[in-house]
Amino acid sequence: MLAEPNYYTTGTMTHTGAHWQHFDHDADIGVRGIGSTQAQAFEQAALALSAVVTPLEEISARHPVQIECNGDDMETLLVDWLNAVIYEMATRSMLFRQYDVHIENDKLVGTAWGETIDVQRHQPAVEVKGATYTALQVAQIADGQWVAETVVDV
């Protein structure tokens, strides 16, 4: 069972109950995605990652970027997914507001929609350096929802 962290930000719940959260972790930030499927939890974890940088409502979902990654298990796949999103953000100078994830076996195929960073409009709070293996967990909880969480280095 997941420990109850100190939440300081929670994303909007959708009609499916999917949402994201940040949780305190020393000098870094925990990101958590909750959804009815593993893929939806991964989408929400990526939204939590984006929201570490700037409020999601400041980002427009204009341009799609395809992202693929593999992992030996779901936990490794989550870290690889978030690090692939961070890589795309850094190399394309983009922020993402919307994610669509499909997971089959150990492969994730996703699309991130976003826009080029406008420093004056987005006012990025921090630069996310990478997803870590700290507090890493992908699990189904008692109510049937999936939780995907880890700590990101800022």
C-alpha positions, 0 to 999 in steps of 0.5 A, a space after each residue: 500500500 502506498 504511504 500517504 505523502 505531504 501533497 502540495 499540488 494536485 492536478 484536476 480530476 477528470 471524469 475518469 478519476 485520473 489526476 496527478 499530484 506532487 509530493 515533498 521529497 527532500 530537495 527534489 519533487 515527487 510526481 504521481 499519476 493516478 488513473 484507471 489504467 497503467 497508461 493513464 497513470 503514466 500520462 498523469 505522471 507526465 502531467 505532474 512532471 510538466 507542472 513542476 516547470 510551470 502551471 499547465 494552463 500556461 501551456 498550449 497543446 499545439 505540436 505533437 511529439 512522438 515518444 517511444 521507450 522500453 523497460 524491463 518492468 513497469 517501474 523501469 518503464 516509468 523512469 524511461 518514459 519520464 526521462 524521454 519526456 525530459 529529453 524532448 523538453 530539453 532538446 526541443 525547448 518545449 513544454 508539454 500539456 497533454 499526453 497519450 500513452 499506449 503500453 504493450 508488454 515492455 514497450 511504451 508508445 506515446 504522444 506529447 502535445 505542447 509548444 516552444 518555451 516562451 520564458 516570459 509567458 511560461 516563467 519556468 520555475 525549475 529545470 527538471 534534470 531527470 527522473 530517479 529510482 527514488 520512491 519509484 512505484 507502479 501499483 494498483 491500489 485498493 480502489 482499482 486505480 493505478 498509481 505511477 510515482 517517482 521523484 524527479 531531480 530538479 
